[in-house]
Amino acid sequence: MGVLSSRNERKRAWDEMSEIDRVVLLESVRQRRKIEKQNLAIHNEIYRLRSMR
């Protein structure tokens, strides 16, 4: 039981971040996901074009 209560009392890094830091972090994650999605689309298109040969 002691382990569970200590987990609940433990603060997360997110809780200790300033609002500005949270916004910056979220935006960087959005940008990274957007770039990953674009890269995946590019790779899929290359694969599709190569398979047409």
C-alpha positions, 0 to 999 in steps of 0.5 A: 500500500505504501508504494501506491500512495508514494506514486500518487504523491510523486509530482511529474515533470509536466506538473513542475513546468511553467505554462510557457514551457508546456506550450513550447514542448507541445508545439515541438511535439506537434512539429515533430509528428508533422515532419514524421508524417510527411517523411512517411508519406514521402517514403511511401510514395518512393516505395510505390514508384519503385514498385511500378518499375 
